[in-house]
Amino acid sequence: MNQTEKANAFRALHAGTSAWVIANPWDGASARILAGSGFKALTTSSGAAAAARGRRDGRLTRDEVLDHCRLIVDATDLPVAADLENGFGSAPAAAAETIGLAAAAGLVGGSIEDSTGRPEEPLFSIGEATERIAAAAEAAHATPCGFVLTARAENYLHGRTDLDDTIVRLQAYERAGADVLFAPGLPDLESVRTVCAAVSKPVNFMVGIRGRSFSIAELERAGIRRISLATSLYRAAMTGLLEAIQEIQADGTFGYVNNSLTTKELVEFLKP
C-alpha cells in the first residue's frame, strides 16, 4: 500500500464497532514480529523509543523521534502512527509543524498531548491546549494522505484525578478537529465508560499500568475502539532479558535458551 492507502486503512480500523489493538514496537525487529503476528497497525511509544536509545521518556529530540519513526515505517508495510509527545514546542505552530514532518516521514497518524514538560506546570491550560490541537488537526487534515490525529488529555498521568476536567478537555479537542481521543491512566472501567459516553469520536485506551489494564472484551463493552500497549511489550521483553541475566549470574545455567526463539524462527520474521 502507498501512504494514502495505509491512512485509509488506518482510518477504517477506527470506524468499526469492535475494539482492536494497535501494537507498539521499539525497533525494526519488533515491528516485523508484530506485523508477522497479525496486528493491523503499529504505533510508536515515546517511552520505548527513548529506552531503546538508553534514555528516559521525553528525552529525545524531534529529529531523533522522526528518525525512529522512519525506522519503524521502513520495517513494515502496515500503517504506522506515532507518539509525538506534545509536538515539541509550546506554540500551536510547533504542533502543526510536527504533524507535517510526521506525515513526510511516512506516518499515517500520531498523537499530540496537552502536557507541557514543565514539572511546575505540567499541563497547558484548556484554552492553550485546544489551540494546539486545532492547529495540529488543520495540519493533519491538509496532508495528502489524510493523517489521523489523536488528542491526549494527560491529567491522570500527572496526578490530576479530575474526570470532569478530563472530559471537558477531550470534548474541546473533539470540537477542535481531533479524530481520536485519549486519556491515558484512567483508573477503572466506570471512568472509561463515562469518557466514551461523553464524546462521539473513537477513544483509545492505554494498556500498561498495573491494576488498570483491562481485557479487550471489558474495554469494548465500555465503548473503547482502540487499545494501545505503550511500553508494556518493551518492558515484557526487558523482563525476559533480566530473567536470563539473573539465571546466568545466580545459577550459572542457560535454561532461558530453551524458551527462546531460535535464530531460524527469528529470521523468518525479518526482511531478507
C-alpha positions as CSV (number, residue, x, y, z in Angstrom):
1,M,0.0,0.0,0.0
2,N,1.1,3.6,-0.6
3,Q,0.8,6.1,2.2
4,T,-2.7,7.2,1.3
5,E,-3.9,3.6,1.2
6,K,-2.3,3.0,4.6
7,A,-4.0,6.1,6.0
8,N,-7.4,5.0,4.6
9,A,-6.9,1.5,6.1
10,F,-5.9,3.1,9.4
11,R,-9.0,5.3,9.5
12,A,-11.2,2.4,8.6
13,L,-10.0,0.4,11.6
14,H,-11.4,3.2,13.8
15,A,-14.8,3.1,12.1
16,G,-15.8,-0.4,13.2
17,T,-17.8,-1.3,16.2
18,S,-15.2,-3.7,17.7
19,A,-12.2,-2.8,19.9
20,W,-8.8,-3.5,18.2
21,V,-5.2,-3.5,19.4
22,I,-2.6,-1.2,18.0
23,A,0.8,-2.6,19.0
24,N,3.9,-0.6,20.0
25,P,7.3,-1.7,18.5
26,W,10.6,-0.2,19.5
27,D,12.9,-1.3,16.7
28,G,12.8,-2.9,13.2
29,A,12.8,-6.4,14.5
30,S,9.9,-5.9,16.9
31,A,7.9,-4.1,14.2
32,R,8.4,-7.1,11.9
33,I,7.5,-9.6,14.6
34,L,4.3,-7.7,15.4
35,A,3.4,-7.3,11.7
36,G,4.0,-11.0,11.2
37,S,1.8,-11.9,14.2
38,G,-1.3,-10.4,12.6
39,F,-1.6,-6.9,14.0
40,K,-3.3,-4.5,11.6
41,A,-1.4,-1.3,12.6
42,L,1.5,-0.2,14.7
43,T,2.3,2.9,16.7
44,T,5.5,4.1,18.4
45,S,5.8,4.6,22.1
46,S,7.8,7.6,23.3
47,G,9.0,5.7,26.3
48,A,10.1,2.6,24.4
49,A,11.8,4.7,21.7
50,A,13.8,6.6,24.3
51,A,14.6,3.4,26.2
52,A,15.9,1.8,23.0
53,R,18.5,4.7,22.9
54,G,19.2,4.2,26.6
55,R,17.3,7.3,27.7
56,R,14.3,8.2,29.7
57,D,10.9,9.1,28.2
58,G,10.7,12.6,26.9
59,R,14.5,13.0,26.4
60,L,14.6,12.6,22.6
61,T,14.7,15.5,20.2
62,R,12.1,15.8,17.5
63,D,14.7,14.8,14.9
64,E,15.5,11.7,16.9
65,V,11.8,10.8,17.2
66,L,11.3,11.2,13.5
67,D,14.3,9.1,12.7
68,H,12.9,6.4,15.0
69,C,9.5,6.6,13.2
70,R,11.2,6.2,9.8
71,L,12.9,3.1,11.1
72,I,9.5,1.6,12.0
73,V,7.8,2.7,8.8
74,D,10.6,1.2,6.7
75,A,10.4,-2.1,8.6
76,T,6.8,-2.9,7.7
77,D,4.0,-2.4,5.2
78,L,1.5,-1.8,8.0
79,P,0.0,1.7,8.7
80,V,2.2,3.3,11.4
81,A,1.3,6.1,13.8
82,A,3.4,7.8,16.4
83,D,3.6,9.2,19.9
84,L,4.6,12.7,19.0
85,E,4.6,13.8,22.7
86,N,3.5,17.5,23.0
87,G,4.5,18.4,19.4
88,F,8.0,19.5,20.5
89,G,7.1,23.1,21.3
90,S,4.6,25.2,23.2
91,A,3.2,27.2,20.3
92,P,0.3,25.8,18.1
93,A,2.6,26.3,15.1
94,A,5.1,23.8,16.6
95,A,2.4,21.1,16.9
96,A,1.3,21.8,13.3
97,E,4.8,21.6,12.0
98,T,5.5,18.3,13.8
99,I,2.4,16.8,12.2
100,G,3.6,17.9,8.8
101,L,7.0,16.4,9.4
102,A,5.5,13.2,10.7
103,A,3.4,12.7,7.6
104,A,6.6,13.4,5.5
105,A,8.3,10.6,7.4
106,G,5.7,8.1,6.2
107,L,3.4,8.1,9.2
108,V,-0.4,8.0,8.8
109,G,-1.3,9.1,12.3
110,G,0.0,10.5,15.6
111,S,-0.9,11.9,18.9
112,I,-0.4,15.3,20.5
113,E,-0.7,15.6,24.3
114,D,-1.6,18.6,26.5
115,S,1.4,18.2,28.8
116,T,4.0,21.0,28.9
117,G,7.1,19.1,30.0
118,R,7.4,21.6,32.9
119,P,7.1,20.0,36.4
120,E,5.9,23.2,38.0
121,E,3.1,23.5,35.4
122,P,2.6,20.1,33.9
123,L,-0.5,20.8,31.7
124,F,-1.3,23.5,29.3
125,S,-4.5,25.5,30.1
126,I,-7.5,24.1,28.3
127,G,-7.5,27.2,26.0
128,E,-3.9,26.8,25.1
129,A,-4.2,23.0,24.7
130,T,-7.3,23.4,22.4
131,E,-5.5,25.9,20.2
132,R,-2.6,23.5,19.8
133,I,-4.9,20.6,18.9
134,A,-6.8,22.8,16.4
135,A,-3.5,23.7,14.7
136,A,-2.4,20.1,14.6
137,A,-5.8,19.0,13.3
138,E,-5.7,21.6,10.5
139,A,-2.2,20.4,9.5
140,A,-3.2,16.7,9.7
141,H,-6.3,17.1,7.5
142,A,-4.3,19.1,5.0
143,T,-1.8,16.3,4.4
144,P,-2.2,14.4,1.1
145,C,-2.6,11.1,3.0
146,G,-5.3,12.3,5.4
147,F,-3.3,12.0,8.6
148,V,-5.3,10.7,11.7
149,L,-4.8,12.9,14.7
150,T,-5.2,11.7,18.3
151,A,-5.5,14.2,21.1
152,R,-4.4,13.2,24.5
153,A,-5.6,14.6,27.9
154,E,-2.8,13.9,30.3
155,N,-4.5,14.7,33.6
156,Y,-4.2,11.2,35.2
157,L,-0.5,10.8,34.3
158,H,0.2,14.0,36.3
159,G,-1.7,13.2,39.4
160,R,-4.7,15.3,38.4
161,T,-7.5,12.7,39.0
162,D,-10.3,15.1,37.8
163,L,-12.5,13.1,35.5
164,D,-14.8,16.1,34.8
165,D,-11.8,18.2,33.6
166,T,-10.5,15.3,31.6
167,I,-13.8,15.0,29.8
168,V,-14.1,18.8,29.2
169,R,-10.7,18.7,27.7
170,L,-11.5,15.8,25.4
171,Q,-14.7,17.4,24.3
172,A,-12.8,20.6,23.4
173,Y,-10.2,18.6,21.5
174,E,-13.0,16.8,19.6
175,R,-14.5,20.1,18.6
176,A,-11.1,21.3,17.6
177,G,-10.8,18.5,15.0
178,A,-9.1,15.6,16.6
179,D,-10.0,12.2,15.0
180,V,-9.3,10.0,18.1
181,L,-9.4,10.9,21.8
182,F,-7.2,9.5,24.5
183,A,-6.9,10.0,28.3
184,P,-4.1,7.7,29.5
185,G,-4.2,6.4,33.0
186,L,-8.0,6.2,33.6
187,P,-8.3,4.2,36.9
188,D,-11.3,1.9,36.3
189,L,-13.9,0.7,33.8
190,E,-16.5,3.1,35.1
191,S,-14.4,6.1,34.2
192,V,-13.7,4.5,30.8
193,R,-17.4,4.2,30.2
194,T,-18.0,7.7,31.3
195,V,-15.4,9.1,28.9
196,C,-16.6,7.1,26.0
197,A,-20.2,8.2,26.6
198,A,-19.2,11.8,26.7
199,V,-17.6,12.0,23.2
200,S,-18.5,10.9,19.8
201,K,-15.1,10.2,18.3
202,P,-13.2,6.9,18.8
203,V,-11.5,6.6,22.2
204,N,-8.1,5.0,22.7
205,F,-7.2,3.1,25.9
206,M,-3.7,2.6,27.1
207,V,-2.7,-0.8,28.5
208,G,0.4,-1.0,30.6
209,I,-0.4,0.2,34.1
210,R,-0.7,-2.5,36.8
211,G,-4.3,-2.8,38.0
212,R,-5.6,-0.6,35.2
213,S,-5.1,-2.9,32.2
214,F,-8.4,-4.4,31.4
215,S,-9.3,-7.1,28.9
216,I,-10.3,-6.4,25.3
217,A,-13.8,-7.6,26.0
218,E,-14.2,-5.4,29.0
219,L,-12.9,-2.3,27.2
220,E,-15.1,-3.0,24.1
221,R,-18.2,-3.2,26.3
222,A,-17.1,0.1,27.9
223,G,-17.0,1.8,24.5
224,I,-13.3,1.7,23.6
225,R,-12.4,1.3,20.0
226,R,-8.6,1.3,20.0
227,I,-6.2,-0.2,22.6
228,S,-2.6,0.7,22.6
229,L,0.1,-1.0,24.6
230,A,2.5,1.9,25.4
231,T,5.8,0.5,26.8
232,S,4.3,-2.8,28.0
233,L,5.7,-5.0,25.2
234,Y,9.1,-3.4,25.6
235,R,9.0,-3.9,29.3
236,A,8.0,-7.5,28.8
237,A,11.0,-8.0,26.5
238,M,13.3,-6.4,29.0
239,T,11.8,-8.6,31.8
240,G,12.9,-11.6,29.7
241,L,16.4,-10.1,29.4
242,L,16.7,-9.6,33.1
243,E,15.4,-13.0,33.9
244,A,18.1,-14.5,31.6
245,I,20.8,-12.4,33.2
246,Q,19.7,-13.4,36.7
247,E,19.8,-17.1,35.7
248,I,23.3,-16.8,34.3
249,Q,24.6,-14.8,37.3
250,A,22.8,-16.7,40.1
251,D,22.9,-20.3,38.7
252,G,25.5,-20.4,36.0
253,T,23.0,-22.0,33.7
254,F,21.4,-21.1,30.4
255,G,17.9,-22.6,30.6
256,Y,16.4,-19.4,29.1
257,V,17.7,-20.7,25.7
258,N,15.1,-23.5,25.8
259,N,12.3,-21.0,26.0
260,S,13.7,-18.5,23.4
261,L,13.0,-18.1,19.7
262,T,15.6,-20.0,17.7
263,T,17.6,-18.0,15.2
264,K,15.7,-19.6,12.4
265,E,12.4,-18.6,13.9
266,L,13.5,-15.0,14.4
267,V,14.9,-14.7,10.9
268,E,11.6,-15.8,9.4
269,F,10.1,-12.5,10.6
270,L,12.8,-10.4,9.2
271,K,13.4,-8.8,5.8
272,P,16.0,-10.5,3.5
